[in-house]
Amino acid sequence: MIPQIETDEHKALRAAVAALGAKYGRDYITRTIAEGRHPTELWNEAGKLGYLGVNLPEEHGGGGGGITELSIVLEELGAAGCPLLMLVVSPAICGTVIARFGTEEQKRAWLPGLSDGSRRMAFGITEPDAGSNSHRITTTARRDPDTGDWLLTGRKVFISGVDTADAVLIVGRTEDDRTGRLKPCLFIVPTDAENFHRRPIDMELSASEKQFELTLDDVRLPADALVGDEDAGLLQLFAGLNPERIMTAAFGIGMGRYALSKAIEYARDRTVWKAPIGAHQAIAHPLAQAHIDLELARLMMQKAAHLYDTGDDIGAGEAANMAKYAAAEACVKAVDQSVHTLGGNGLTREFGLASLITASRVARIAPVSREMILNYVSHQTLGLPKSY
C-alpha cells in the first residue's frame, strides 16, 4: 500500500516503522489497556529509533523532516494495530508550535526531550462550554503587576495523556491593552504546578491514553511561559491545529488499514459452500470500496502535509480539514465492513475488531467534528454564507 508518489526515503521509513509495529502489534496494545498502563516500551523504542521527533529540527535532536514524515510513522503503527495517540499531541502539535514560535530557551528546554520521547507535552484547548467555538474559550491569563508573572485560570476537558506529560500547552486568552478584547495565547504549564489539578474522565473508549478534566486556579507562571508573540495567537494556534488534523487523518487511515487487513485475511480463509467467502462479490466489493476510500483519504492527507511542510498555511488549513474528514469517514466504513465480514467473530475478543467500532468514531468527533469541517468547506471554500 505504498503509493508511488512517495520518495525512496519515505518508503524506507514506512518499511522500518511497519517492522517496529509488527514487533509489538495489536496484542501488545490490548495488553497494556487491560493492565491499565501506557505503551511505554513501544514509545521508548520509537523514540530511540528517532521516529517520535522525525518532524522536529535536527539542531534540537529531531529528524529534520516534517508532518509528512510524522504522519507516516503514525499511519504505519496504526496499520500494525498499535497506534500511539500521543504522537498527535506531543511532537505534532506542541513540538511544531515550539519549533516555529518558541524562544531559543524554550526550544532547548523542550525539543530534544520531545524528539527522543523522554519528555511529553499534552495540549489543552477544549473547554466545557466552548465546544467547537474557540472564540468562547474562557481560560484567561493576567499579568501580576508586581512580578510580571502570568496568572492562569480556567477549565479544560478531554485533554489526552496528562498523566504522562511533563507539561500542558494551554490555550488561554489575554486582554488586548489597545482594544480590551480577549485574544488567544499559548502557555507552557508544568503538570506539577501549584493550583493545577487534573481529574480523569470515565470513558467507555478502550485506550491506553486517558482523558482528563483540568482545573487551573490562578496558576502562577513565569513570563517566559508564553509561547511566541502575544499578538500572534491565532497564527500560532493554527500552526498546531493543522498538524493535529493531518495526524488525526493518519490515525484513522492506519486504523482502517488494520481492520481491513483482518477482514481480508478472514475472507480468504473462511470457506462456506466450498468457496472462500471473499470469492463472493457481496463480501469482496465492500472491502474493495473500503480500500479505495482509504487510499483516497491518504492522498488528501499527503497533499495537506506537503502544503504544511512547504509553508502554505492557508492551503494546508483547507486540505488538512478535508483529509481529516475523508480519513474519518473511510476509517468508520472500513471498521464497520470488517466487523460485518467476520460476522459474529467480528465481535469476539479473539479477533480484536469490536473495540475499534468505538475507537473509529474518535476520528469523526475529534479534534473537530465532521459537521464543523463541512461548515468550514461550505463557507471558506465554496463561499456560502455562514449559518452561525
N, C-alpha and C positions, 0 to 999 in steps of 0.2 A: 504493500500500500504506500510505497514511497513515490511521490509524483516526480516526474522528470524535470520539473521546473526548479527543483532544488539543486544546490551546489553539491559537489562531492563531499565537502566538509559537513554540510547539513545531513547528507545521507549517512556519513560515518558517525555523526553524533546520534542520529536515530538508532543506528545499529548498536552502538555502545550502551545507550540508555535502555534500549529494549533488553539487552543482555542483563543489565542490572535488575530491571523489573522482573525478568524471568527467574532470577535468583531468589527473589522474595515472593512475588505472586500474591494472588488473592487470599490464599490460606493464611499468609503472614498478617495481612491487614485484619482479616476476620478474627484471628487470634488476639491481636492487640486490642481490638474492640471488646472482645469477651473478657479480657483481663483488665479492662479499664485503664489501659496505659497508652502511651504515644508510640508511634513507629520510629522510635529513636535510632534504632540500628540502621534502618534504611536512610533516614535523614542524615545521619553522621557519615555514612559511606558515600552518599550522593555529594555531600559537602567536600569530603576528602578528594573525590574524583573531579571536583571543580564544576559540578553540574548546577549547584544551587545559585552560584554567583556568575553564571555564564553571561549574563546581561550587564554586569557591573564593570566599571573601569578597571583596566589592568593595573594602573598605578595604585589602586586601593585593594588589590587582591582578587579582582574579578577576572572574568574571561575576556572582557573587551568586546563582547557581542552585543546583542540587543534582545528585544522582546521576541523576535523571530526565533532565536536560539532557545530562549527560556520556554517558549510555548512548545517547542519540540520535546523538551525534557518532560514537561507535564503531560503532554499527549501520550508519549510512549510509556511512561509509568502507568498512566491510566489504562492504556491498552493492555498492559500486563496485569491489571487488576489491583494495582497498589498506588493510586494517585496520592500525592502529597498536597493537601489543600493549602497549607501554609506557604507553598510556592507562589500562590496567587497574592498573598498578603506581604510576606516579609521581603523577598528580593524584588518582586514585580512592582508592588505599589510603593512601599516605604523606601526600598533601595533606590528605585528610579527617582522618586521625589528628592531624596537627599543628594543623589548623584547630580541631578540637574540644578538644584536650587540651594542646597545646603552650603554652609560655610566650610572652609577648609578644615576647621577644627571638627565640625560635625562629620565630615567625610572620613577623616582619620579615625574618629571615635567609633563609627558605626559600620562603614562599608566593608572593612576586612572581616569582621565577625559575621555580617550578613552573608558575605561571599562564601565563607567556609562552613557556615551553619552553627558556629559556636555561639552566636548571638541571634536572637529573633526579635522581630518587632511586629506587633499587631496594628490594626488600623481601625480607628473609631470615627464613623461618620453618622450611622443610623441612630435616630432618636425615637422615643415612644410616640411623640405627637407630630413629628415632621414627615415620616414616611418617605415617599419619593420626592417631596418638596424640600430641597436643601436650603431654600430661602427661609424656611421656618425653623432652622436649627437655632436652639436657644442656649446651647453651651456657650458661655461668654467668658472672655478674658479681660481683666482690667489691670492697669498698672498700679503698683504700690508707689505713691509719690515719694515716699521716704527712701526706698531701697532700689526702685527701678525693676523689682521683680514682677512677674505676672502672677495673678491670682485667677485660677480657672475653676468655674463652677458649672455643673450641668449633669445630664444623664445620657448614657448611650446604651443601645440594646443590640443583640445579635452580633456581638464582637467575637470573632473567632480566635481561639488559641491564646487567650490572655494568660492562662495558667503556665504556658511555656515561654512567654515573651519577657524580655528584659524591659521593654518599654512599649507604649502605645502611641502611634502617631494620631493625635486627636485633632479633628476638625472643629474649631471653635469660631467665634466671631468677636471682633473688636470694634470699638466705636471710632468712626472716622472723625477726626478733630474738625475737619472743614465742613462736613455736612451733617454730622450727628448720626448718620446711618451706620448700621452694623455691616461689617464686611468679613468674609471668611478668611481665616488664618489657620496655619497648621503648627502644632506644638508637639515636641517630643516629651512624653510624660513617663517617667520611670514607674514601673508597676509596684515598686516598694515605696513610692512617695507617700508622705503623710496625708491623710484625708482622701486617699484614693482607695475606693472599695469596689470589689467585684463579687457578683453573685451568679452562680451557674444557673442557666435556664434549662429546665427539664424538657428535653427534646425526645420525640419518638424516633427521630432520624438516627440510624446507627452510624456513628463516625468516630474516628479516633480524636478528632479535634472537637473540643467542647465550645459551646456558645455561652456568652456571658452578658449580664447587665452590669454597667459601670455607673458608679456614683462618684462625682467629683465635688467636694465641698470646700471651696477656697483652697485648692491645691496650689501650693506655692512653688513657682518655677523660676529659675534664673532667667535673666534677659535673653541669654543665648539659647533658650529652649525653643524660641521661634525659628521656624524653618523658612528661609527665603525672605523676600521683601513683604513687609506688612501690607503694601498697596497692590500686590500682585497675587492675591489669594486665589482668585478663580483660575488663573492660568496655572498656578502650581497645583491646585486641586485636580484639575482635569489632566494634568501630567501624570497623575496617579490613577485616575478613573479609567482612562483609555486602556492602559495596560491591564487593568483589572478585568475589563470586558473581554479583551483578547485572550487572557489567560483562562477566563471562565469558559470561553469557547473551546479552548484546548482541553479543559477538564471534561466538558460534555462530549467532545469528539472521542477522547480516549475511552471514556466510559461506554459510549455507544459501540466502539470497535470491540471492546472486551466482551460485551453482551452478545454482539453479533457473531464473534468467533466461537462462542459456546454453542449458539444455535446452529451454526453451520456444521460444526463437528457432530452435533446430535443428529441433524438432518441427514448427514452422510451415513451415519452408523445405524440409526434406528430403522428397522425393517418391519413393514406391515404389508400383508398381502404380497409377499415375495419380492418387494422392491423397497429401497430406501425411501423414506418419506420425502427427502429432498428431490426425488425424481418427479414429484407432483408439483405442477405449477402453482397450485394453491398455497404451497409451502415455499417454493423456490422464488416466485415473483416478489412477494412482500419482502423477503430477505434481500433480493437484488435491489429493490427500491430503497431499502434502508441503507444499503451500501452506497448507492448513488447519492442519497441525501447527505450522508456523512462526508463523502468526497467533495461535494459542492460547498458544504459548510467550511471544510478545511481550506478550500481555495479563497473564500472570502476572509478567513482568518489570516491566511498568508498575505493577502493584499493589505489588510489592516495593519499587520505587524510591519510590513515593508514601509508603508506610509509613515507609521510612527517612528521607525528607526531612521528614516531619512529626513525627519524633522517637519513633516507635513501634519501638524497637529489638527488642523481643520478637517482635512481629508481623512485622517485617521479616526477622528471622532465619529464621522458618519459610518465608515467601514467597520469600526470596532462594534458599534451598536448592531449593525446588520449581521456581523459574524456571530455575535453573542446570540442573537435571535435565531439565526439559522442553525447554529450548533445545538441550542437547547431543544428546538423542535425535532431535529434529527436524532438527538440522544433519546428523547422520550419515546419516539416512534421505534427506534432500534431496540430499546429495552423492552417495550411492550410486545413487539413482534417476536423477540427472542423468547420471552416467557411463554407466549402463546404457542410457539413452535414446540416447546418441551411439554406443553400440556400440564398435567398435574406435577410432573417432575420439575417444572419451572418454579414451583412454589416450595420446593424442598430445600433444606439446608445443604444437602449433598451437592447440588448444582450451583448454589450461591447467587442466583439471579433475583430472587424475590426482594432482597434488601435494596436492589438497585431501582425498584419501582418508586420507592420514596426518594432515594438519592438523586435520581434523574430529574425530579421536579425542582431540585435546588437550582439547576441551571436556568429554569424558566422564571424563577422567583427572584433570585439574587444574581448580581448586586442591584439589578434594576429589572422590573417586571417586563414581560413581553408587551403589555399594553402601553407602557411608557416608551418603549422603543418604537412602537407603531406611531405613537404621538409624535416622537422626535422626527421620524422619517416623513410623516404626513405634513408637518409644518416647516421643518428645516429643509428637506429635500424636495418635496412636492410643492411647497409654497402655499399650502392650505391654511386657513385661519385656525387659531388655537381654540380649543374648547374649554380651556382652564386658565 
